[in-house]
Amino acid sequence: MAENENNETSNNRQSVLLVEDDPNLGSLLQDYLQLKGKYDVVLAKDGDEGLKSFTAGRFDICILDVMMPKKDGFTLGKEIRKLNPDIPIIFATAKSMIEDKSEAFNLGGDDYITKPFRIEELLLRINALLKRAANQGRNTAHPVIDKFEIGDYQFDYTAQTIKKDDVQQKVSTKEAELLRLLCLKKNNVLTREEALLSIWHDDNYFNGRSMDVFLSKLRKYLKDDPKVEIINVHGKGYKLIVN
């Protein structure tokens, strides 16, 4: 059987976005799926964080809790569907009402599982959806925009390079991820929380200090074009300005 072309690791692991506001259940599911050796799992604790993670990454399947703070799973699923109409989505909820099931499928969900459920059952549903997606040739991975023009610079996210004229600068993975987010928000504010959650999946103090170091390096890489500037927006985050 042919391997899924969307998988990027040598052992054919598949990427799962798990959005679950119960920290105990979320950690349990994440650990179980990763111990199976087939999955890399990104865990988000609410709908807002889930959308940020989806936008910043590449995933083969999404598992969305329905009852969540900030943004419920149905709203998140609808937003994900706008970004990628093909990625398999499983909705999970403590409710068992038929109205919820109808809404799940009307919003483009591929499956629905009611809590409490056996983890083995969830794994079977994941495997079935991924196999179906592969057989249908669906492009499940969220497409990543990887080439940007920043004033006189050309930034290649995949190659992790910044080029100006004939001079090319290699950047680290974290620098590339941060610059890509700034490019996607060009001339608009990238919040500090969004950057930390998207790249580090945790907005603690130490990750914040690391990000400050990477921002300083990016400013240095882009300093030779006066039209380009990365500024701090007090109390909010950062902005890549390209005049």
N, C-alpha and C positions, 0 to 999 in steps of 0.2 A: 504494500500500500504506500502511495506517495506521501511524503511528509508535508505538513502544512507549510506553505511557502512563507507565511507571515512570521514564523518563529525565527528568532535571531540567534539563539544560543545553540551550541553544538549538540546538546542533549535534547533538543526538540522540546524545550519547556514552553508552555503557553502562558500568556499574561492575563491575569484576572483582576478586574477592578471590583472590589468588595466594599460596598457602602453600608455600614451598619453602626447605629448609634449606641448599641449595647457593647461596652468595651470588652466584657468577658466573652460574650458570644463571638464578637468580631475576632478577637485574638485566637479563640478556639478554632474557628473556621479557617483563619489564615494559617495557623500552624498545621492543621490537619491536611489542607490541600498542598502545602509546600512539602510536608513530609512524604506525600505520595510521589514526589520526585518529578512530577509532570508540569507543575504550575509555579509561576512567580505571582505572588498576590500583593497588590497594593491595597491597603486598608484605609478608608476614609471614614470619619466619624459623623459626618452630616452631609446634607445635599450640596451645600455650597462647596465644601472641601472636595466632594466627589466630582463635581463639574470641573473644578480646577485641575484635579489629578487627571481626568479624562482628556482635557484640553492639552495638557503638557506631555502626555505619554502615548504609548501604543498598546492597545489591548485587544484580546481575542474574544472576550466575553465579559459582561457586566452582571453582577448580582446586587440588586438594590432593595434595601429594606424600604417598606412603604411609609411607616409611621416614624418620621424623623423630625428633629427641630430644624429651623431655618428654611429648609426646603424639603418637601416630602418626596418620596421615591417616584411617584407618578409624574410630578413636575420635572424631576431630574431626568427620568426616562424620556420624556417628551423633548427635552433640550438635547439629550444625547442623540436622539433620533434625527434631529435637524443637522447635527454634525456628521453623523454616519448612519445612513438608513439601513445598513446591513448587519451591524454587529448584534449578535444574540444577547438578549436581555432576559434575566430571570428576576421576577419580583417576589419578595418574601415579606410576609406580614402575619401578625397574630390574628387578624380578622379572617373569617371564613365566609363572609357574606357574598352572595352571587353577584351583587352590584360591583364589589371590588374586583372580582375576577373578570367581569365584562369590561370594566374600565382598563384593567391591565392589558387585555388583548386589543382593545380599541386604540390604546396608545402605542401599539406596536411591540408589546411584550411577546416573547417567544414561549415563555413558560411562567408558571405561578406555583409557589410552594407555600403552604400554610404552617406557621409556627404553632407548637413545637414540631420540628421534623428531625428525622434521623440524618446524620451527616452523610451516611452512605447513600441515602436517597438523593440528596443534593448532588453528590458526586456523579451518580448515574445520570441525572438530568444534564449536568454540565457536559459529560462525555457525549451524550446523545446529541445535544445541540451543536457541539463543535464538530462532530462527525457529519451531521447534516449540512452544516455551513461549508465544510470542506467539499462534500459531494456536490453541492450546488455551485461551487466556485465563488462563494461570496467573499468579498474583500472585508474581512472582519477587523483588521487592524485600523485604528484611526489614522488617516493619512497625516503625515507630518510635513508642514511647509519647512523646507530646509535650506533655501537660498534667499538671501536678502541683500539689498543695496542700502548701504548706510553712508550717504554722502558720496565721497570718493572711494569708499571701501566696499568690497564684496565679501560677505560673510557666508561661509558654507557650514551649516550646522552639522551635517553628517560627517564631513571631512574634518571638522573642528579647526577651520582656518579662517583668518582674516587677511585679505589681500588688498594692497593699494599699489597701483602701478606694477612694478615687478617685485615688490617686497611682500613676502608672505609670512604671517605670524601664526604659529601653531598655538592653540589654546587648550586648556584642560576641559574635561567633560563638564564639570560644574560651571566653568566660565562660559562654555558653549550653551548650556541650558539656560543660564541667567541672561545671556545676551539675546537668545532666541525669544524669551518672554518679553524682554524690553522692546525687541523689534516688532513683535505681534501687537504691542501696546504703543507703538511709536507715536510720539507727541501727545500721549495720554499717560495717566498715572498707573504705574504698576505698584500695587500695594505691597508693603513689606510682608504682610501675612500671606498673601497669595504666592509670592515668590518662595517663601520658606516652606509652605505646605506643598507646593508643586514640586520643588526640587529635593528638599530634605524630609518632607512629610512630617515635620515637627517645627514649630515656631519658637523653640526655646532660646535662651540667651546665648548659648555657645554657638548654635547654628547661625544666629544673627550676627555674631562677631565674625564668623567665617565668611558670611556673605559680604560683609563690609570690605574684607580683604579682596575678595573677587571683584567687587565693584571698582576698587582702586586700580586693580590691574587692567580692567576693561577701559577705564578712562585713559590709562597710559597707552594702551594699544591704539586708541582712536584720537589721540591728541594732535596728530598732524593735519587734521581737517578742521578748520575753524567753524565750519557749518554744523559740526556734530558735537553734542554735549550731553553728558548724563548728569542730571541735577537731582538733588535731594528735595523732596516736597515735604515740608515740615509736618510731622504728625501723620503722614499718610504713606509715603513710600518714595518712588523714584520715577523719573521720566527721561526717556531718550528723546532728545530734541534734535531734529534734522531740519535745518532751514533751507 
